[in-house]
Amino acid sequence: DTCGAEFEAHTPYHYSTYEDEDEVRTGERPTVVILGSGPNRIGQGIEFDYCCVHASFALREAGYDTVMVNCNPETVSTDYDTSTRLYFEPLTAEDVANVLDVEGAAKTGPGRVEGVIVSLGGQTPLKLAGRLPPGMVLGTSPESIDLAEDRERWNALCARLEIPQPAGGTAASVDAALAVVARVGYPALVRPSYVLGGRAMSIVYDEEGLRGAMDELSGFGSLGREGGLSAERPVLIDRFLEDAVEVDVDAVRDGSGEVLIGGVMEHVEEAGVHSGDSACVIPPPTLLQPVVEVIEAYTRAIAQALDVRGLVNVQYAVKQGQVFAIEANPRASRTVPFVSKATGVPLAKVAARVMTGSTLGQLRAEGLLRPPVAGGHVSVKEAVLPFNRFPDVDTVLGPEMRSTGEVMGVDTTFGLAFTKSQMAAGNRLPEGGSVFLSLADRDKAGGLAAAVKFLELGFSVVATAGTAAYLEEHGVPVEAVVAKVSELSDAASEQGGVDAVELIASGKVMLVVNTPRGRGPRADGAHIRRAANVHQVPCLTTIAAARAAAAGIADWARHGLSVRTLQEFHQGDQLRLPL
């Protein structure tokens, strides 16, 4: 009711209460119920709302009444004209059951409810799949959803398909966790089951870190409320593949078994940074074509084995040319809007039609599914991080998601597209000045190439002692050697020496590159990253991001930036990067 109950309401905007009168007027067309994503929060954002909205548009065009169930007033899905009817309700099993009852889910004939779409709104509606009436879930079945999310069943599936995975196991106690790590080795990635956004994930490097992570997880969220860890909700422990390239794939499979690869995205940050916090690129700039072909083949095999009907997202790690499957999610991912805009293929609309019975072949014949734009432009997705609102928070990225949104840069080269993405995310890259480098030991070799590039672009380099010694040993001049806070002696201070925080605060540094690694550097660099955050100096925490920034600044200086509409890019072809 948008009229405050003062006048007859013609807009189908419904709230529930317990009364004798019911103002819902169901229609005569077959009805599809779409469960939205609920309140926006870290890990579950507006990207899922995009998928729900596009599904509603596609199904209304196909002759269905669409019913949206959501409780977030700040989204497009809760606009009164997005769907045929909107129920402004919490996403709980009871509230959804009430909506289905009002909509007459049991009736047949005109206006019957064809089913409920749970896979477009993220993890919140997906968890309701098993609590809906049997046969009511459209698309991938609850059994297949559980097969992908249950770690032991997923491991068995990959073993049957002969798809490599990082060594790992599950544990419901500290002793069991120690036994798993004794087999797979450190560093290890530790995470709870059935969560979105990488919540409570951590990378551990020794027994002390593992014990601390297990203690924290035993009281985490619903696990803590339900009595801690159990065989039904174990901790997942995998060998962490340091320096691997992470890859995301979004795909759609229809009822006939055809699989459409929507996009293969290469992450800028290496594995270990949550996919929601990492920049990613279409087309993949460094993956060799044979590796891409293996990734696509694995994705098709996984989609077939899970009997996916609709969208599926699969994450991989590529190390030394070998592809490892990390996880599969038979639902829309937060990258679907990015892939759709990068390629011109409306994945959410296609998936909605597939979930209601159409095949990909039929959608091609209708004109809804068009070939992807191929050649002519590069697209970069970047995360928007809220660190400027939390100046005391360490800005280092890790396996737990921290971003509150994402932006996109599109241009004819990777460097220009990356530069645009940084501007859109509020991290405008500098055009000159000093770059401050403080690198962990194993990052120094990779940082050397980035430092050389910054010097070629006219920047000067300042660095902490260890990094400066490495750079100078390899012929890279360092303008000044800066002490960390803990390293600056009283004598040096009296002689005018400055530490890293003071240098950043002075305004002489235009860009900070600080890479945490392992136990020590992750703690030692916190004050550097915090100072950069407080003084609004762009801070990069991976070597991959530093190299991308150098490429962006170089292309920006060479070509300059221009603006074209997305429609203009879609008229051309998407660039195939030289490998």
JOWOUR-V311024 format. One record per backbone hydrogen bond with DSSP energy under -1.0 kcal/mol. CO is the residue of the C=O (numbers start at 0). NH is the residue of the N-H. If there is no record, write none. Layout:
BEGIN
co=CO nh=NH
co=CO nh=NH
END
This chain:
BEGIN
co=2 nh=5
co=10 nh=12
co=11 nh=85
co=13 nh=87
co=27 nh=110
co=29 nh=64
co=30 nh=113
co=31 nh=66
co=32 nh=116
co=33 nh=68
co=40 nh=43
co=43 nh=40
co=44 nh=47
co=45 nh=49
co=46 nh=50
co=47 nh=51
co=48 nh=52
co=49 nh=53
co=50 nh=54
co=51 nh=55
co=52 nh=56
co=53 nh=57
co=54 nh=58
co=55 nh=59
co=56 nh=60
co=57 nh=61
co=58 nh=63
co=59 nh=62
co=64 nh=31
co=65 nh=83
co=65 nh=84
co=66 nh=33
co=67 nh=86
co=68 nh=35
co=75 nh=78
co=78 nh=81
co=84 nh=67
co=85 nh=13
co=86 nh=69
co=86 nh=88
co=89 nh=91
co=91 nh=95
co=92 nh=96
co=93 nh=97
co=94 nh=98
co=95 nh=99
co=96 nh=100
co=97 nh=101
co=98 nh=102
co=99 nh=104
co=103 nh=106
co=108 nh=111
co=111 nh=30
co=114 nh=32
co=115 nh=137
co=116 nh=34
co=118 nh=331
co=121 nh=125
co=122 nh=126
co=124 nh=127
co=125 nh=128
co=127 nh=130
co=128 nh=131
co=132 nh=135
co=135 nh=115
co=140 nh=144
co=141 nh=145
co=142 nh=146
co=143 nh=147
co=144 nh=148
co=145 nh=149
co=149 nh=153
co=150 nh=154
co=151 nh=155
co=152 nh=156
co=153 nh=157
co=154 nh=158
co=155 nh=159
co=156 nh=160
co=157 nh=162
co=163 nh=324
co=166 nh=238
co=168 nh=236
co=170 nh=234
co=172 nh=176
co=173 nh=177
co=174 nh=178
co=175 nh=179
co=176 nh=180
co=177 nh=181
co=178 nh=182
co=179 nh=183
co=180 nh=184
co=186 nh=239
co=187 nh=203
co=188 nh=237
co=189 nh=201
co=190 nh=235
co=196 nh=400
co=197 nh=200
co=201 nh=189
co=203 nh=187
co=205 nh=209
co=206 nh=210
co=207 nh=211
co=208 nh=212
co=209 nh=213
co=210 nh=214
co=211 nh=215
co=212 nh=216
co=213 nh=217
co=216 nh=219
co=219 nh=222
co=219 nh=223
co=220 nh=224
co=221 nh=225
co=222 nh=227
co=223 nh=226
co=234 nh=170
co=235 nh=190
co=236 nh=168
co=237 nh=188
co=239 nh=241
co=240 nh=243
co=243 nh=270
co=244 nh=317
co=245 nh=266
co=246 nh=315
co=247 nh=264
co=248 nh=313
co=249 nh=261
co=249 nh=262
co=250 nh=311
co=251 nh=259
co=252 nh=309
co=253 nh=256
co=257 nh=253
co=259 nh=251
co=262 nh=249
co=264 nh=247
co=265 nh=280
co=269 nh=272
co=273 nh=276
co=273 nh=277
co=278 nh=267
co=279 nh=380
co=280 nh=265
co=281 nh=378
co=287 nh=291
co=288 nh=292
co=289 nh=293
co=290 nh=294
co=291 nh=295
co=292 nh=296
co=293 nh=297
co=294 nh=298
co=295 nh=299
co=296 nh=300
co=297 nh=301
co=298 nh=302
co=299 nh=303
co=300 nh=304
co=301 nh=305
co=302 nh=307
co=303 nh=306
co=309 nh=252
co=311 nh=250
co=312 nh=328
co=313 nh=248
co=314 nh=325
co=314 nh=326
co=315 nh=246
co=316 nh=323
co=317 nh=244
co=318 nh=321
co=321 nh=318
co=323 nh=316
co=326 nh=314
co=328 nh=312
co=328 nh=330
co=332 nh=335
co=334 nh=338
co=335 nh=339
co=336 nh=340
co=337 nh=341
co=338 nh=342
co=339 nh=343
co=342 nh=372
co=344 nh=346
co=345 nh=349
co=346 nh=350
co=347 nh=351
co=348 nh=352
co=349 nh=353
co=350 nh=354
co=352 nh=357
co=353 nh=356
co=358 nh=362
co=359 nh=363
co=360 nh=364
co=361 nh=365
co=362 nh=366
co=362 nh=367
co=362 nh=368
co=374 nh=574
co=377 nh=410
co=378 nh=281
co=379 nh=408
co=380 nh=279
co=381 nh=406
co=383 nh=403
co=385 nh=388
co=386 nh=389
co=389 nh=392
co=397 nh=273
co=404 nh=383
co=406 nh=381
co=408 nh=379
co=410 nh=377
co=412 nh=416
co=413 nh=417
co=414 nh=418
co=415 nh=419
co=416 nh=420
co=417 nh=421
co=418 nh=422
co=419 nh=423
co=420 nh=424
co=421 nh=426
co=422 nh=425
co=432 nh=459
co=433 nh=509
co=433 nh=510
co=434 nh=461
co=435 nh=512
co=436 nh=463
co=437 nh=514
co=439 nh=442
co=440 nh=443
co=442 nh=446
co=443 nh=447
co=445 nh=449
co=446 nh=450
co=447 nh=451
co=448 nh=452
co=449 nh=453
co=450 nh=454
co=451 nh=455
co=452 nh=456
co=453 nh=458
co=454 nh=457
co=459 nh=434
co=460 nh=478
co=461 nh=436
co=462 nh=481
co=463 nh=467
co=464 nh=468
co=465 nh=469
co=466 nh=470
co=467 nh=471
co=468 nh=472
co=469 nh=473
co=470 nh=475
co=471 nh=474
co=479 nh=462
co=482 nh=499
co=483 nh=486
co=483 nh=487
co=488 nh=492
co=489 nh=493
co=490 nh=494
co=491 nh=496
co=492 nh=495
co=497 nh=482
co=498 nh=502
co=499 nh=503
co=500 nh=504
co=501 nh=505
co=503 nh=506
co=510 nh=435
co=511 nh=539
co=512 nh=437
co=518 nh=522
co=519 nh=522
co=519 nh=523
co=520 nh=524
co=522 nh=525
co=524 nh=528
co=525 nh=529
co=526 nh=530
co=527 nh=531
co=528 nh=532
co=529 nh=533
co=530 nh=534
co=531 nh=536
co=532 nh=535
co=537 nh=511
co=539 nh=513
co=541 nh=545
co=542 nh=546
co=543 nh=547
co=544 nh=548
co=545 nh=549
co=546 nh=550
co=547 nh=551
co=548 nh=552
co=549 nh=553
co=550 nh=554
co=551 nh=555
co=552 nh=556
co=553 nh=557
co=554 nh=558
co=555 nh=559
co=564 nh=568
co=565 nh=569
END
